[in-house]
């Protein structure tokens, strides 16, 4: 992997950009991914303007950038229900009885909230996208159409569980966001963060052995590129003790076996359908526990599509 050792010098629009320094790993357009010494995780520089990003996520993200997202979420809902059901199982195990208030930050189409309500949880979603918030409200779910912001936090109350699924990689200040989540948790409350597990071992194999470019680098939507270790460091610095480490299916197995879905949406959907079938068959056979044990082993190896950490408020 080529590494430029010189500090990054581009001028960004973020006021704090000068503090972000480290070896550049990848480049995409005008962005570089750096191993940021100040932050302790990889992220792009220059960081886009926070206000511009907020406009994109409010009005455009599901309408322009991800027009098929809500439709695909409907197609995939039975599978998502299993994924989110397992997250609630873990929350329930870690929290014990009687603690059943959950906040979903970036609640999207609301499947996590719906699953929680059915399990007897009291749930609230925060979602900046007007399309996604309207969709979830149409299902009778309680969703605040907003970003999780310091001025909003005091109005939300406190929670035993806070969930962020594929949110932290999009945010210019993930540490500040986790600090806000911490304020919203009751003593001993638990946070679950799922982010893409990037620069993971199988991606390195694909770069070395098959000449793949870093296809996962996707600014300005993905600003941060976490792995298990950098996410764990961020948790600790934000006042959380890591109590569980999970992952999802290592989707790049398909690439390693020659199914080149990068840039091929139809093949990507087909590979997704196959891993869904694997998980659904395991569930149908009552082998969901075996699947989770397998994924826990993959998480120990740093392999798997997502880095999923649970942290307890310290
Ligand atoms: Zn940084």
Boltz pocket constraint, residues with backbone or C-beta under 6 A from the ligand:
constraints:
  - pocket:
      binder: B
      contacts: [[A, 19], [A, 20], [A, 21], [A, 36], [A, 37], [A, 38], [A, 39], [A, 40], [A, 41], [A, 43]]
      max_distance: 6.0
